[in-house]
Amino acid sequence: MSQIEIRTVRTESDREVVRGMVWAFVEFLRGRYPEMQKEIDAYVANQNIANQLADFDAHFTPPHGECFLALAEAAPVGIVMIRPVGEGSSELKICELNRMYVAPEARGLGVGRKLCSRAVEEARALGYHRVQLSALNRHVEALPLYQSLGFERYFPGAGHDAKDDRVHHMRLDVTSEIAGSE
């Protein structure tokens, strides 16, 4: 798996692949965080994942968001989504990097870096000023990646998980160049 292709999701077959990968991401969370099953169920419900995936284009295509699919030798190996966040003033457009997932067989091949870099480039092209994300503390693959790309941890004052130290809130100002992009 040397050649990695990142493409925007526009076809129904790609949407079906992404739907499956989103549920694989949820199962990954369940396996890595067995003590957090209630929180994961709440995440799935609060994010309204099933309905978002059913009405994919209303959530994950411009102007509402974007979704990228990574392929290695034509096989799907990863996804990432971006979507607008309602907070911030009208002068500060913010989006969320959401549900980044790399299949186990493709981890360590740079897929996550390529997906994340592409999402940040797209956020900039769509006129966002900041990309933010939340990741749990045992996302040992993702947290160093985000930091290497220039994301910095911050502590939100409010929100359902603002006081949960298992959650790392991170953000990147995309009005400047992304660190470490290819």
ABEGO torsion letter per residue (X at the ends): XABBBBBBBABAAAAAAAAAAAAAAAAAAAAABAAAAAAAAAAAAAAGAAAAAABAAAAABOAAEBBBBBBBGGBBABBBBBBBBABEBAABBBBBBBGBBBBAAABGAGAAAAAAAAAAAAAAAAGBABBBBBBBAABAAAAAAAAAAGBBBBBBABEAAAABAABBBBBBBAABBBBGBX
